[in-house]
């Protein structure tokens, strides 16, 4: 069945809208649009109307290219809004065979047991360890026999107020949210290969004003963090150090930004507040300013990985993506700062119909969103709609109607097996009592006659 998927990456420097057609296992990009972010600073919406206008602009461009109309969207959310917790759930298996309902029950139990602050709401419940009876680290418990199913999960939550602001901005643009996906999660989907997932890997998406870090092990995120620093900070540093307007500082960064080429060449730059005069600036100063900011950013990220407790579990090293990665010499500096770990600069995965511009690392999150919509998520997860998603499921359109009353009733029944069992036993006992009374009555009649 063919479906149309719209993903919108709401970043601090750009809004990216991507439209794809999904048909069974194939995915094809049919349209894209890009606009400059307004009303968003360091991943946080600061002006709903301006943010909505930026979303609308990118969406309009994508619709024109695709020649199609779509009113539901999978949207990204910045790590600035999020907190993560670990939780655990365990359920008994009445029929001794584990099905989707049993996996759902176990994950729902882990979700129920989690200590989530009242002002936060779950957007992802991601299992990383299934245990059947006494056997740990089961890759996929579906179809296995057992009496007891346990699961450990990584739960990503977001502030309710931030989610409401995001929904308002999107709805003002004329569309409804179908699902919400963490930036770092979407980027991981777009750039990681199976070997990296198996070995464990850290993914760092460095954009214009933010860094999203996630550590992936197996098929799940085990740790995620956020840093309100990006390539725009380099522009600001250059503007202050060179006493030149931001637009000129941005041009200098793009044209001369390098972490390994040091030149004493002089360039002319206008002076802030004085259109009639210029300054001669050495490119050596430019290189030093850029190096200092990039080094500091990478050192903070390296510290976050050290403190995560998962540094020894990322055998595949670090994958870097996002616009920041286009700075010359970033890989070499990263190798030094991340203790000689393997470092890969990543572009989004190849998708049919993808235009050359969408192969840029700045589109990793946007591509990850449409891949997510096409079923390229973890083998099991509870999504932002509180709906269990799993591999090989039949994804219907529109997806927002999938959590029906029938699903809810199923969950209630599964949550109360003992009550159902008691009702059934009472019913059987009542039927047996009736049969016994009839038998006594028949024996009495036969004795009389």
Buried (B, 14 or more C-beta within 10 A) or exposed (E): EEBBBBBBBBBBBBBBBBBBBBEEEEBBBBBBBBBEBBBBBBBBBEBBEBBBBBBBBBBBBBBEBBEBEBEBBBBBBBBBBBBBBBBBBBBEBEEEEBBEBBBBBBBBBBBEEBEBEEEBBBBBBBBBBBBBBEEEEBEBBBEBEBEEBBBBBBBBBBBBEBBEBBBBBBBBBEBEBBBBBBBBBBBBBBBBEEEBBBBBBBBBBBBBBBBBBBBBBBBBBBBBBBBBBBBBBBBBBBBEBBBBBBEBBBBBBEEBBBBEEEEEEEBEBBBBEEEEEBBEBBBEEBBEBBBEBBBEBBEBBBEBBEEBEBBEBBBBBBBBBBBBBBBEBBBEBBBEBBEEBBBBBBBBBEBEEBEEEBBBBBBBBBBBBBBBBBBBBBBBBBBBBBBBBBEEEEBEBEBEEBBEEEBEEBBEEBBEEEEEEEEEEEEEEEEEEEEEEEEEEEEEEEEEE
